[in-house]
Amino acid sequence: MPLVVDRLRQPGPNHPARLSSAVGNAIGKAAQAATTDVRPPTPVAAVVVTPRAALVRSRLPTLIGLAGLAGFGVLFALVRVGRTAALDAALTIRIQASSNPVLNALMRAASWPGFPPQSRIIQPLIIGSLAAARLRVEALSQTLAWGTALLSTIVKRFMGRARPVAGKDLRVVAAPLGGSSFPSGHVLTYVGTYGFLAFLAATLVRPVALRRLLVGFMVGLVGLVGPSRIQQGHHWPTDVTASYLLGTSYLLGVVAVYRRLKARRVASRR
């Protein structure tokens, strides 16, 4: 009789406790199967990496961002103690050695968008255009990307480095300059704003030819502005290099924020 009572007390196959345990076991097995480093079946295996390799690749932007911050920190420390002065002067003289008028015009054109008043007009126009096109997440993210201008101002106050001074070997093109030489406000702002615009163009623009044109123009502008700041005598090479490093880290952060906001917006429409 006690044996019969014990069996009656045991939960049946449809009992909630047993069902809950079964569901939990199923979820656990599915999670284990999904995260196990097993190559997919042929022919998928020929084009798809293993889950472990995919995880490593997905960390690449984070690793690049951390490396950029580390590199910026090293340069900041070296500049602060005056260890880069000789190298900066030698590199600047070498970069300014060319007197090609076409090159000089190209360098001036690359720097032009970063000077006021146009620097205070272009970005609001871009942000307003994105908002008018009902690309609200893109407009918000572009505003965040423009934050590199504020970041440049903050870092400049901590450093207080003198700009190059025209002399026998160095030349400085007259321009509305202000603040510390480190970092380069032009470069830092360009990497954030035009770098993010290049990302948006590569992500959103449908026509291939137009997409390539826009991305190429933005990337070219970002790539040219650094040498232009040295060639015009407004910044030292380490100012420019540090701005590229810090700007890249900031840009990757903005891209991560954009992707999260975009995913939430897409999910809310389902």
N, C-alpha and C positions, 0 to 999 in steps of 0.2 A: 504493500500500500504506500509506504513512504516513497518508493521509487516512482510510482505513478504520479504522486503529487509533485515531485521534483521535475519530472518531465513536463507536467502541465504548467509549471511556473516558468519554464524556459521560453524566451520570446520566439514567436513563430517567424516564418520567412518574410512576412509583411509587417512585422512589428517595427515601429518607428526607430527604435534603438538599432536594430539590425540593419534597416535601410540606411540610416545615417552612417553606420560603420562601413557599409558596402560602398556608399558614395565617396566617403573619405579615402578608402583604399583605391578606388578607381581614379580619383583625382591625383593621388600620390603616384600611381603607376604612370599616368599620362604625363605628369611633370617630369618624372624620371626619364621616361622615353624621349621627351622633347629636348631634354638637356644632355642626354648621353651623346658623346662624341662619336657618332656613327655616320659614315658616309652614306648619302642617299643612293637609291638604286640607279643603275644605268638605264637611260643615258643622262639622267639628271646629274649624276656624279661628275660628268665631264665639264659641267659649267657652274656647279654650286659647291662652295667650300663647306667644310664641316662646321657644326655649331660652334666649336671652340675657336676655329679660325675666324668665323664671323664675329664672335665676341671680341676678339683681339682687334680686328679691323674697325669695329664700331668705336673703340676707345681712341682711335687715332686723333680725331679733333681735340679731345681732352688732353692727350699727351702733347700735341703741338701747342695748345694754349698754355699749358704749364711750362713747357720749354721756353716759350716766348717770354713769360713772366720771369723765369729764372735768368734768361739772357739779359733782360732789361735790368734786373736787380744787380747783376754783375757790372754792367756798364755804368749804372748809376753810381755804384760804389767807387769804381775806378776814376770816373770823371770827378767825383766829389773830392778825391784826394790828389787830383792833378796828375794822374799817371798816364793820361792819353794826350797831353798837350803836344808833344813832339810828333807823335804819329798823326794826329789831326792836321797839324801844319803841313807835314810832308805830303799827305794825301790831298789836301786842298790845293796846294801848289801844282801838283801833278794833274788834277782834274781841271784846273783853270788854265792849263798850258795851251789848250786848243783855242784858237781865235776865229774859228769858222763862223761866218755870219749866219749861215743857215742853222747851225747848232745853237748859236746864241738866241736866235729868234724862237726856236723850238723850246728852249729852256724857259724863256720869258712867257711863252704861251702856256706851258705846263703849270707855271706858278700863278698865273693871272687869276684863276677862279678862287684862289685862297686868300687874296687880299681884299680888304674892305674898300668900297661898300658891297661889291659883288658877292663876297663870301657870306654876307648877312641877308642876301636876297635869294641866291640860288637854292639853298636848302629849303627855306620856307615854301618856295615855288614848287619844288619837287614833292614835299610833304603834302601841300595843298592839292596838287594834281592827283596824287594817289588817293587822297580822301575823296576828291570829286569823282574819281572813277569807282568809288565804293569799295576800294581796297583798304578797308579800315585797319586791318591787322598789319598790312604792309606800311601804311602811313605811320602807325604807332611805332613799329619796329624801326622805320627810317628815322623817326625822332630820337629813339634810343641810340641809334648809330651816330647821330649828330652829337651825342654826348661826349664824343672824343674831343670836341673843341673845349668843353668844360674841363675834361680830364687833363688836357694840355696846360690849361691855365693853372690848375692846382699843382701839378708837378713842377711847373716853372717856378712857382713861389718857394718850393722846397729847395730847389737847386741854386738859382740865382747866378747862372754862368754868364760870363761876358761873351758877346758876339764877336766874330772876326772883325779886325780893324784893318782898313786899307793901308797898304804900305808899299814897299819896293817889290815884294813878291806876291802880295795878296791884293786882289781888287774886290770892291764891294759895289754892287749896283744899287743906286739910290732907290729906296722903296719905303712905304709906311711900316716901319718895324717897331716892335715894342716888346717888353718883357725879356725873360731870360732866353739864352740861346738853346738851353737843354730843357725839354726835347723840342723837336721841330713841330710847331703847331700845324704847319701846312701838311706835313707827312702824316701826322697822327690823325688829323681830321679827314684827310683824303682816304686813308685806309679804312676808317670807319664808315664814312658816308658813301664814297664811290665804290668801295669794296662791297658794301651791302647792296648797292644798286646793281653791281655786276651779278651778285647772287640772285637778286630778284629777276633780272633779265634772263639769266640762265634757267630759272625755275618757272617763270610765268609766260614768257613770250613764246607764241606758237610758231610763227614763220622762222624757219631755220636761218635764212640769210640775215634777217633783222636781228635775231637772237645773237648770232655770231658777231654782227657789227657792233651791237650795244656792249656785249661782254668784252670784245676786243678793245673798244674805245675806253671803257672804264678801267680795265686792267692796265692798258697802256698809260692812262693818266696817272694811276697810282704808282706805276713803275718809274715814270719819268720825273715825278715831282721830287723825289729824293735827290737824284743827281742835280736837278735844277737848283735846289736850295744851296748846294755846295758850290756849283758853278757860278752862281750869282754872289757868292760870298756872304750869304745871310746865316749860314749854319756850318758847324763842323761835321765831319763824317760820323762821329759817334752820336751827335744829336739825331742825325737822320736814321742811323742804324737802330738806336734805342726806340725811336718812334715807330719804325716798322715792326719791331718785336712786340712792343706794348699794344700797338694798334691791332695787330693780328690776333692777339689774345682777346682783346675787347670785342673784335668782330666775331670771333667764334662764339663768344658768349651771347651776343645779340642774335646770331643765327639759331642758337639753341633755344632762346626765348621765343623767337618767331615760330619755330617748328612746334613748340608746345602750345602756343596760342592758336596756331592754325589747326592743330589736331583737335583742340577743344571746340573750335568753331565748326569744324566738319562734323564732329560727333554730335553737336547740339542740333544739327539740321536733319539728323536721321530720325 
